[in-house]
Amino acid sequence: MTDEEKHGGGSHRFSHKSNRVFYTFLVLIAIYDLWVSMMEDGGCCGQCGLQRKENKSRYFQLRATSRHSPSSCDGFTNEGVMIAAASDAVWDNRGACGRHYRVKCTGATNQGDPHPCSGNSVVVKIVDYCPPGCRGTIDLSQEAFAAIANPDAGKIEIEFESL
């Protein structure tokens, strides 16, 4: 019996090569997705200061996999729905955990509804970390976002102050 017959012919080598190509393709897609996300939020060279007109917010949905999704601050503690995730600009190495912020919509971005603001403000508690790519923002829960703006806007300009 030849080595090729013992190891199932050349198909074994082909399947490893196919897997390698497939996983390389998946990695490239993930890198591209990360790059697109960073560019939408100002890119690597975007400003990350807390300038009032440069702050943007979008909402995040609570995961449906468990009643209380884990957060970077308090794990599985239920903090209600008026919550937010802090970006690097306010995260302060978990120092932002538990801080309350009054957030108000100040205008539209170039996406979604051109007049999204309701005129209301909302007080949110920081319970999570917004990963890199959302610099200079506070990401609001869907409920908090809806309290100050039309959720169809997706992303809005905000001003916020620590309470």
NORCOR-V373474 format. One record per residue. N is the residue number from 1. RES is the residue in three letters. D_FIRST is the distance of its C-alpha to the first C-alpha in Angstrom with 1 decimal. Layout:
((N	RES	D_FIRST) (N	RES	D_FIRST))
//
This chain:
((1	MET	0.0) (2	THR	3.8) (3	ASP	6.7) (4	GLU	8.2) (5	GLU	6.3) (6	LYS	6.8) (7	HIS	10.3) (8	GLY	11.3) (9	GLY	11.4) (10	GLY	14.6) (11	SER	16.9) (12	HIS	16.7) (13	ARG	18.4) (14	PHE	20.7) (15	SER	22.0) (16	HIS	22.9) (17	LYS	24.7) (18	SER	26.4) (19	ASN	27.6) (20	ARG	28.9) (21	VAL	30.8) (22	PHE	32.1) (23	TYR	33.4) (24	THR	34.9) (25	PHE	36.7) (26	LEU	38.1) (27	VAL	39.3) (28	LEU	41.0) (29	ILE	42.7) (30	ALA	44.0) (31	ILE	45.4) (32	TYR	47.0) (33	ASP	48.5) (34	LEU	49.9) (35	TRP	51.4) (36	VAL	53.1) (37	SER	54.5) (38	MET	55.9) (39	MET	57.5) (40	GLU	59.2) (41	ASP	60.7) (42	GLY	62.1) (43	GLY	59.0) (44	CYS	58.3) (45	CYS	61.7) (46	GLY	63.7) (47	GLN	66.7) (48	CYS	66.2) (49	GLY	69.8) (50	LEU	71.8) (51	GLN	73.9) (52	ARG	75.4) (53	LYS	74.5) (54	GLU	71.0) (55	ASN	69.9) (56	LYS	67.8) (57	SER	66.6) (58	ARG	64.1) (59	TYR	63.4) (60	PHE	60.3) (61	GLN	59.5) (62	LEU	59.1) (63	ARG	55.6) (64	ALA	55.5) (65	THR	52.8) (66	SER	55.4) (67	ARG	59.1) (68	HIS	59.5) (69	SER	56.9) (70	PRO	56.5) (71	SER	58.4) (72	SER	58.4) (73	CYS	61.9) (74	ASP	62.1) (75	GLY	58.8) (76	PHE	59.3) (77	THR	63.1) (78	ASN	64.8) (79	GLU	67.0) (80	GLY	68.1) (81	VAL	67.6) (82	MET	69.9) (83	ILE	67.3) (84	ALA	65.7) (85	ALA	63.0) (86	ALA	64.2) (87	SER	62.8) (88	ASP	62.6) (89	ALA	66.2) (90	VAL	67.5) (91	TRP	64.7) (92	ASP	66.1) (93	ASN	63.1) (94	ARG	63.7) (95	GLY	67.5) (96	ALA	67.9) (97	CYS	66.6) (98	GLY	69.5) (99	ARG	71.7) (100	HIS	73.6) (101	TYR	74.1) (102	ARG	76.4) (103	VAL	74.6) (104	LYS	76.2) (105	CYS	74.9) (106	THR	76.6) (107	GLY	75.0) (108	ALA	72.1) (109	THR	69.2) (110	ASN	68.0) (111	GLN	65.9) (112	GLY	67.0) (113	ASP	70.6) (114	PRO	73.2) (115	HIS	75.7) (116	PRO	73.6) (117	CYS	76.0) (118	SER	78.0) (119	GLY	80.5) (120	ASN	79.5) (121	SER	78.0) (122	VAL	75.7) (123	VAL	75.3) (124	VAL	71.6) (125	LYS	70.1) (126	ILE	67.1) (127	VAL	64.3) (128	ASP	61.2) (129	TYR	59.8) (130	CYS	59.2) (131	PRO	56.1) (132	PRO	56.4) (133	GLY	57.0) (134	CYS	60.1) (135	ARG	62.4) (136	GLY	66.1) (137	THR	65.8) (138	ILE	66.3) (139	ASP	64.0) (140	LEU	66.0) (141	SER	64.9) (142	GLN	65.2) (143	GLU	68.4) (144	ALA	70.0) (145	PHE	69.1) (146	ALA	70.7) (147	ALA	73.9) (148	ILE	74.6) (149	ALA	72.9) (150	ASN	71.3) (151	PRO	67.7) (152	ASP	66.8) (153	ALA	67.6) (154	GLY	64.5) (155	LYS	65.7) (156	ILE	69.3) (157	GLU	71.4) (158	ILE	72.9) (159	GLU	75.3) (160	PHE	75.0) (161	GLU	76.9) (162	SER	76.1) (163	LEU	78.4))
//
